Amino acid sequence: MRTFFNQQDSTVLLGEQFLSICFMNINAPLAERLRPTTLEELGGQQHLTGKGSILRAAIENGVIPSMILWGPPGVGKTTIANIIAHTLQVPFFQLSAISSGVKDVREIIEQARQTEKAILFIDEIHRFNKGQQDALLGAVEKGIITLIGATTENPSFEVNAALLSRCQVYVLKQLTNEDLRQLLTDAMQKDEWLASKIIELKETEALFNISGGDARKLLNLFELVVQSGSNKKGGVVINDEMVMKVAQQKIALYDKQGEQHYDIISAFIKSMRGSDPNAAVYWLARMIEGGEDVKFIARRMLIFASEDVGNANPNALLLANATFDAVSKIGYPESRIILSQCATYLASSSKSNASYEAINQAQAAVSQHGDLPVPLHIRNAPTKLMKNMDYGKGYKYAHSFDGNFAEQEYLPEKISGTTFYAPQNNARENELRKYLKEKWGDKYKY
């Protein structure tokens, strides 16, 4: 018999009770009412769950590894976890990383010890800190629990290496328009309430654009539109204009994984690059109000500080790095102040992409010329044989000369004199240009 543990109310549900609550409750949102219970009902992800796929074979054989399901919101991560538990008939425990701590993890591990097999599903596992993730290690390693973690973030960055090494990572794909259209068709046929309506689905572009490939968001928006647009006889004609009207009234038009996600982060970056702190903080507010991950915003500012500000103001990188560290510890709502400080500073700072251009050109030179030999005088010479081969011979130790500088060749002979770093016209880099000109004369044309 399967048991299901719900962390929010600390109750254990028997299998049939769980199915009744999750899948048959007519008062639940449409996405919950229609949540698939078998692989055949799951939309999309055929590379994982289709005939002959690795994950499907594991489920059918009744032996699944601990795994991380990585993909955008609303593409089936939670559903796959539920299907696995339903198919394997094993105890199923579920936690949300947002509201759970080490104590909750340890309590479930203790309960799982009493069973032969148990699955622990952790939604948004990337939000677990190192201590919380470490609490899972022993139980996963000993097979006390089979861990299924769901994340929208790259697990290579967000999941501890030790835990990640014990899990198989499965990548879920964005749902296509064809997948989304099939979801709506199935919903109108299978849901009792929708089936009682006379629905003409005239246009779908707005539904698809606003949902951004998120099946849960699509179905719940669809239900909202039907509720808002139905006449007394239950008839409703759905077009893009009607969907937009309902959406603007009822939901925030910001999708963390959809097209607006990329449009708004692009506007944010371009506003900072254009030295407009007012526009930058506006687009920042749009992301904050839409619930964007604080670390995503901070990470983009950290990149920007080096790519677009660079040596025009080296302090920008220090502030951006401190911002990333701070918001990783604090989170919303207080982190909005730290993000605002950093964004307005970056937008108001002098700009230079000279370092960015320098590494691009240097990499292009490596690609063009291949592995050019290191000049003998700057090679390492740790052995007598290498010294006899003139490794390090003639090297001038800069600190032994006036001004801590000794002119000598550091580039391979074939590209000698090539300028990769070109300081731009700002106060800080003008100082760098002057210094380099004094040291190198006309060699690099500074």
N, C-alpha and C positions, 0 to 999 in steps of 0.2 A: 504493500500500500504506500502511496506517495504522500509525503507531507510537505507543506509549503510554509516557510517562515516569512512573515511580513514584519520588517524591522520597525515600521512606523507605529504599529499598535501592539507589537510583541506577541502576536498570536500565531499559532501553528494551524494551518488549514489542511484538511484532508483533500485528496486529489479531486474528488467530484465537487466539493465546495469551492475549491480554487477555480475550477473551470466555470462553475456557475457565476462566480463573482466577476472573473476576468472576461469571459467570453459571451455570457448570456444576459448580462444586466442591461435592460432596455433603457435605463436611466443614464448609463455610461455614455461618454462621447462616442461618436460613430467609429473613430479609429480603434477604440477598445472593443466595441461590439463586434467588429469585423476582424480582430486580430487573429491571424491564422493559427491553427493548432497542428497542422501537418506541413511537411515540406511541399506537398503538391499544391497547397493553397498559397504558398509564399510567392509574392510578385518579385521578379528580378532575381539577381544573384545566382543565376544558373551555373556560373563558373564554380560556385561553392556547393550548391544544393541540387544541381541537375543530375540526371542519370550518369553514373560513372565518375562523379566528382569525388575528391578525396574526403571532404567533410561528410557527404552523404554516405559514403561507404563506411566511415567510422561510426556514424550513428546507427546504420543498419546492422553493423557487427556488434553494437552494444559496448564498444570500447572507444571512448573519446579522450583526447589529451586535454590538459589544461590549455586554455587558449585566450588570446586577445582578439576581439572583433573590432577592427579599425575601419571607420567609414563615416560619412556625413550623417547628420541627424535624419531620422525617419526613413532609413533604408532597410531596417529589419534586424538590427543587432539584438534588441531585447526579445523580439519575436523568435529569433533563432534559438536563443537561450531557453525560452519557454517550450519551444518545440522539442528540443533535446530532452528536457526533463520529462515532458509528456510522453515522448517515445520510449525513453529508457525506463520509465516507471521508478525513479529514484527520488529520495528527498531533495527538495529544491529550496535553497535559502537565497534571499535577495536583499541586498543592501544598496543604498545610494551613497556614493562617496561624499556628496554634499553634506549629508546630515549624520553620517556615521563616523565612529572613531575606533581606536584600538580595542576598547572594551567590547564594542559590538562584535568585532571580528573574533575576539577570543571566546565570547559566549557561543557564537555559532560553531566555532571549531570544537568546543566541548560537546555541543549537541551532536555534531557530526561524528564524533568518536563512538557514539552509541549505535551508529548505523554501519552497514557494510559498505555502502557507497553514498556519496552526497555531492551535490553540485552547489557551489556558491557563486551566484551571479552578482557582480559589482558594476553598477552603472556609473559612467564617468570616472573610471578608475584612475585616470590621469590627475584627478583632484586629490587623490590620496597622497599624503606626504611620505617621506622615506620611512619614518617609524611605522606608519600604518601598513605600508607595503611589506616591510620587513616582518611584521607580525604574521603575514600569510606564508612566508617562505617554508617554514618547517612543515606545516600542514600540507602544502602542495607537494613538497619533496617526498613526504612519507605516504602520500596518497590518501590522507584522511579526507581531503576535499579535492574535487575537480574544480578548478577555478575557471570561470568564464568572465572576463573583463570586457567592458564595452568602452570605447573611447573615440572621440572625434579628432584627437590630436595624435601626432606621430609618436607611437610607443617608444621609438628609439630615444626620444628626448624626454618623455614623460613617465616612463616606467623604469624602475630600477633594473640595472643590467642583470643582477642575480635572479630576480623574479622573471624577467623577460626570457632569460635563457631556459627557464623551465616551462615556457609556454610556446605553443604554436600560434603564429600571427596569421590571421585571415583578413584579407582586405576586401571590404564590401564596396561595390561601385554605386555611383549616383544612378538613380532610377531614370530611365529614358522617358520621353513623352509617351511612347507606346505603352510602357509599363504603367504610367500614371493614368492613361486613358482606360486601360483594362481594369484598373482599380475602381474607377468610377462606374464602369459598366457592371462589374461584379457587385458593387455596393448597391446599385439600383435594383439588382435582381435578388440579392441575398438578404438585405436588411429589411425587416418587416415594416418599419416606419417609412422608409424610402419607397418601398414597393407599393405602399398605399397612396403615393402621390402620382400625379401625372406630370412627369418631368420631360421637358424638351431641352436637351443639352445642345444649344445652338453654337456656342463658341467656348473654347477652352483655354485660349492663350493667357488670359489674365489669371485663371486658376493655376495654370502651370508656372507662370512667372512668379506669382506671389508665394506659392508653396516652395519653389526652388528645388524641386526634386524630393521634398520631404513628404512621404506618404501620409504620415500622421497629420501634418499641417494641411495637406490637400483635403483629406477626408473631413476633418473638422471644419474647414472653411466651406466645403461643399454643403455640409449639413447646415451651417449657419446661413448660407445663401438660400437654400431651399426653405428654411424656416422664415426668413425675412421676405421672400418673394412669392410665397404661395398665396393664391386667392382662396376664397371661401370653399371652392370645390376641390382644393388641393392641387390645382394646376400651377405650373411655374415654367417660364421660358428663361433659360440662363444664357446671358450673353456677357461679353467683356465689360460693358459699361455698368451693368448691374453688379457684377462681381467687385469692380473697383469701388463702387459706391458703398457697398456693404463692408468691404475691407477697410476703407478709410475711416469708417465709423467704429469698427469693432476691433481691429487688430493693428499692431504696430507694423508699418511697412519697412521692416528691416529684417533680413534673413541672414543669419551668420554663415550660411554656406551657399546661398544663392547668388544671383547676379549682382544684387544691390550690395552684398558684402564686399565684392571686389570693386564695384564702382565707388563706394564710400571710402574704402581704405585708399584707393587711388586718389580721390579728391583730397583726402587728409594729407597724404604724402606730397602731392603737388602744391598744396597750400603752404606747407612748411618750406618746400623748395623755393616757392615764390615769395618767401619772407612776409607772409600775411598771417600773423598770429590770430586775427579775428576769425578768418575763415577756418584756420586749423582747429581752433577750439570749438567752432560750430560742428564740424564733421566729427570731432572727438565726442561731442555731446550726443550726436546721432548714434554713434557706436555704443556709447555707454547706455543710453536709453533702450537700445535694442538688445542689451544683455551680452554684448561682445566680451569674449574672454580677455581679462586684463593683461594676461601674459602675451596674448597675440598682439595687442596694441603696443605694449612695451617693447616687444621683440622687434617690431617694425621700426620703432623710434631708435632702437639701438643700432640697427642696420643703417638707418638714415644718418645718424650722427657721424658715422665713418664715411659713408658713400657720398653724402651731399654737403657735409660741413667740414669734415676732415681736418687738415692742419690749419685751416683758417681759424679754427677755435678748438684746440684739443680738449678743452674742458667739457665740450659737448658730449664726447664719448664717455667721460667719467660720470656726468650727470645721468646720461641715458642708462648706463650700466647700473648705477645706484637706483634708478627708477625701477628697472626690471627686478632687481633684488627686493626692493621695498614692496612692490605690488604683489610679488609672489608670496610674501609673508602676510600681507594685510587683506587684500581682496576688497570687494565693494562693501559699503559705499565710500569709505574713506579714501580708497586708492584713486578715485576720480580727481582728487585735489593734486595728488602727486603726478598723475598723468597730465593734468592741465599745466602744472609748473614746467614739466619737461617739454611739452608740445610748444608752449609759448616761447620758451627759451630757444629751442631749436629753430623755430620760425623767425625769431628776432636776431639770430646769429649770422655772422658773415658766412658765406658759402664757398665751398671749393670741392670739386670732384676730381682733383688732381691725383690723389692716391688711388682712387677707383680706376681712373684712366691708366695710371702707371702699371697696375697689376694686369689689366687687360692687355696692354701692349707687351709687357714682359712675357705673359703666357703665349701671346701670338708669336713672339720671337722664339720661344721654346718649341712651339709647334712647327715653326718654319725651319729652324736650324737643327733641331734634334738635340742630342746630348753632347754639347760642345765640351771639350776637356777643360778642367779647372787648371788655371795657370800654376806652374810648379811652385812658384814662390809663396803662394797662399794655400798650398796643400798641407794637410796635417802630416807630421813625421814622428809617430810614436816609436818607431823601431829603427835600429841601426841600418838595416837594409834600405828603408825608405830615405834615410838621410844620405846614404851612399848614392841613391838615385836622384839626389838634388831636390827632394821634397822639402819645401820650406826654405830653400837656399835664397838668400837675398831679400827675405821679407823684412820690411821696416815696421817696427813696433811704434805705432802712431804716438803713444804717450811719451816716447823718448825724444820727441822732437818739439821745437817751439810751436806753440799754439795747438799741441796735440794733433798735428797733421803732418803726414809725409806723403808726397805725391808718388804714386805707383799705380800699376794697372791691376784692377780687380775683376774686370770682365774678360771673358774668353777673347782671344785675339781677333776672331772673325767678326765680332760685334763691338770691338773697342770704340769708344766714343759715342755709342748709341744713348740717346736721352729718353728715358722712360718717364721719369718724374719731372713735370713741368710746373713749378709753383705758379699759382694764379695771382691775380691782382687784388690782394687784400693785405691789410696791415701785417698780419702774422706771417704770411707766405712771402711778402716782400722782404721781410727780415731774413727768411730762409734763403731766398734767391740771392740776396746780397752776400750772405755768408758763403754760399756755394760758389759764387762768382769769384770771391776773394781767394778761395782755396784752389779752384780748378781752372781759373782763367777762362780761356775760350774752348776748352776741351768739350764741355757739354753745352756750350752756347748759352750759358746763363747770363 
